[in-house]
Amino acid sequence: MDVRRVGELPKEKNPHGVDVRKLYDTENAVVVHITLQPGEGLKRHITPVDVAFFVLEGRGVVEIGEERQECGPDTLVESPARIPHRWTNESDAPFRVLVIKVPRPTESTRLL
């Protein structure tokens, strides 16, 4: 059995400059935990695969294509492959989201 605790995992370098920790990475899927502090956000980008976001804590604003919506805990947001998207934390508390990419990307994410 392999048990991982987010706080014990190393932060991954990323072009967004935020707290990203890889929880799961196999040939079939990738699961990442992102924490955005107040005022932080991801840069607008495109991923080559479908992405599911599951909000764990706090409130964040998601933009997918031309749509924009605030989301809170226990919310799942689907983001289709190759559609520009981003998250921002416009609140005064930390925002945590689980990112699930299936299938595992074979191309890099592209910043816009």
Backbone torsions as a table, in degrees:
resi	resn	phi	psi	omega
1	MET	NA	136.6	177.8
2	ASP	-115.0	115.1	-179.3
3	VAL	-113.6	130.3	-179.6
4	ARG	-125.1	137.4	176.5
5	ARG	-112.9	127.4	-174.5
6	VAL	-48.7	-49.1	-176.2
7	GLY	-64.4	-17.3	-179.6
8	GLU	-95.6	-7.8	-179.3
9	LEU	-86.2	149.1	178.4
10	PRO	-72.6	150.6	173.8
11	LYS	-72.7	137.9	178.9
12	GLU	-91.1	137.3	172.5
13	LYS	-65.0	139.1	-179.5
14	ASN	-154.0	155.7	-176.9
15	PRO	-70.6	-9.3	-178.9
16	HIS	-89.0	-17.8	179.6
17	GLY	69.9	28.6	-179.3
18	VAL	-117.3	173.7	-178.9
19	ASP	-76.5	106.2	178.9
20	VAL	-124.0	129.8	178.7
21	ARG	-131.9	125.8	-178.0
22	LYS	-82.2	118.2	-179.7
23	LEU	-90.2	-34.2	-171.4
24	TYR	-150.4	131.4	-178.7
25	ASP	-150.9	102.0	178.5
26	THR	-125.9	-179.1	178.8
27	GLU	-68.3	-13.6	-176.4
28	ASN	-104.2	-26.5	-174.4
29	ALA	-160.1	162.5	175.2
30	VAL	-133.2	135.9	175.6
31	VAL	-126.8	126.9	-175.6
32	VAL	-127.5	144.8	176.2
33	HIS	-108.4	127.0	179.8
34	ILE	-120.3	134.0	171.8
35	THR	-116.6	125.1	174.8
36	LEU	-111.3	122.6	175.5
37	GLN	-78.5	163.5	179.0
38	PRO	-50.4	131.0	179.1
39	GLY	86.8	-10.7	179.4
40	GLU	-86.2	160.7	176.9
41	GLY	-163.5	163.7	173.1
42	LEU	-85.7	146.0	173.7
43	LYS	-72.2	149.9	178.1
44	ARG	-60.9	130.9	-176.5
45	HIS	-152.4	169.8	179.0
46	ILE	-123.7	132.5	173.7
47	THR	-107.3	148.0	-175.8
48	PRO	-80.3	-2.3	-179.6
49	VAL	-132.3	166.0	174.1
50	ASP	-63.6	146.3	179.1
51	VAL	-130.8	136.9	171.7
52	ALA	-113.4	131.8	177.5
53	PHE	-110.8	130.7	175.6
54	PHE	-120.4	116.4	-177.6
55	VAL	-76.4	124.1	-179.5
56	LEU	-95.2	-41.2	-172.9
57	GLU	-154.4	145.2	175.3
58	GLY	82.0	-168.6	179.5
59	ARG	-127.9	132.7	179.4
60	GLY	-133.2	159.0	177.6
61	VAL	-107.9	122.5	179.2
62	VAL	-105.8	138.7	174.0
63	GLU	-122.2	123.6	176.5
64	ILE	-130.4	117.5	-173.1
65	GLY	61.3	-124.3	179.5
66	GLU	-98.3	-0.4	-178.1
67	GLU	-90.8	147.6	-179.4
68	ARG	-141.6	131.5	-179.3
69	GLN	-152.6	142.5	173.6
70	GLU	-84.6	138.8	-178.7
71	CYS	-132.6	147.4	178.4
72	GLY	-120.1	-171.1	-175.7
73	PRO	-55.1	149.9	177.4
74	ASP	64.5	31.9	179.0
75	THR	-116.2	134.5	175.4
76	LEU	-107.3	131.8	178.7
77	VAL	-122.8	128.3	177.7
78	GLU	-96.9	136.8	177.7
79	SER	-127.7	110.9	-178.5
80	PRO	-66.0	153.6	177.7
81	ALA	-55.9	143.5	172.3
82	ARG	65.6	19.7	174.8
83	ILE	-108.2	128.3	179.4
84	PRO	-58.4	138.0	179.0
85	HIS	-152.6	166.1	177.4
86	ARG	-168.4	161.6	172.9
87	TRP	-122.6	146.1	172.1
88	THR	-136.6	152.0	176.0
89	ASN	-111.0	102.8	-179.7
90	GLU	-98.4	8.5	-178.4
91	SER	-94.8	-174.3	179.0
92	ASP	-108.2	18.6	179.4
93	ALA	-134.9	158.8	177.9
94	PRO	-60.2	150.0	178.1
95	PHE	-123.6	126.8	-180.0
96	ARG	-122.8	134.1	-178.7
97	VAL	-139.1	143.4	175.3
98	LEU	-97.4	131.2	-177.5
99	VAL	-113.2	123.5	-178.2
100	ILE	-119.6	118.8	-179.7
101	LYS	-112.8	119.4	-179.3
102	VAL	-138.5	129.4	-6.0
103	PRO	-71.1	170.7	178.0
104	ARG	-57.1	129.9	-179.0
105	PRO	-63.7	139.6	173.8
106	THR	-105.4	-8.2	175.2
107	GLU	-116.1	159.8	178.5
108	SER	-79.1	155.1	170.7
109	THR	-67.7	143.9	-177.6
110	ARG	-115.1	121.0	175.1
111	LEU	-73.3	148.7	177.6
112	LEU	-106.6	NA	NA
